[in-house]
Each structure stands twice: as C-alpha cells, then as structure tokens.
C-alpha cells in the first residue's frame, strides 16, 4: 500500500510542476482575439483583450506574417489553458486519493 501512495505523491508533484510550467508559458503569450476593422477598402488588424474590467484594443498592423504569428500564439495559449484546466482536474482527483 505504501508503494501505491508513494507513486500517487510523485504524480501529485509532477502535476504541480507541470501546472507551474503551463502558467509560465500562458503568461508569456498574448491573450484575446484578433479583430479586423474595415475602413474603405483597407483592413486594419487589432488585438482585443480584457485588462481587468477594461477592454483593450491594440493595433497590430497589416503585416500578414505578424498577424499569423500572433494568431498562432493565441491558439497556443488556448491549448495551454485547456491543458492547465485538465491538470487541475487531475490534481483534484489525486488529492481525493491521497486523503
């Protein structure tokens, strides 16, 4: 029985370490979504996100490569947020087993 408990505790430590790593990665990536505003025949790209209760809109530019890079970073952030949520659920289960 102690071997089982030891394995569960190791899994709990691994889980917490991975949660911290994902949180660090999430904080380094941009949040929000890309908004396109059309004025005349031109398209202008903005990054829109919340800062507390405020909605912030930052101009990105019209460079397609930069826009695609930011879009990929936002997608990566969403993936990391999903993985973090799964790890937190897994951690709840681990804590129930330990108790």
HUTASUL-V319940 format. One line per field, one symbol per residue. ss: DSSP state (a for helix, b for strand, c for the rest). phi: phi as a letter, one per 40 degrees, with the letter a starting at -180 (. if undefined). psi: psi as a letter, one per 30 degrees, with the letter a starting at -180 (. if undefined). Layout:
ss: ???
phi: ???
psi: ???
//
This chain:
ss: caaaaaaaaaaaaaaaaaaaaaaaaaaaccccbbbbbbbccbbbbbbbbbbccbbbbbbbbccaaaaaaaaaaaaaaaaaaaaaaaaaaaaaaaaaaac
phi: .cccccccccccccccccccccccccccccbhacbbbbbgcbbbbbbbabbgccbbbbcchbccccccccccccccccccccccccccccccccccccc
psi: eeeeeeeeeeeeeeeeeeeeeeeeeefflklalkkkkkjbgkkkkkjklkjbfkkkjkkeagjeeeeeeeeeeeeeeeeeeeeeeeeeeeeeeeeeee.
//
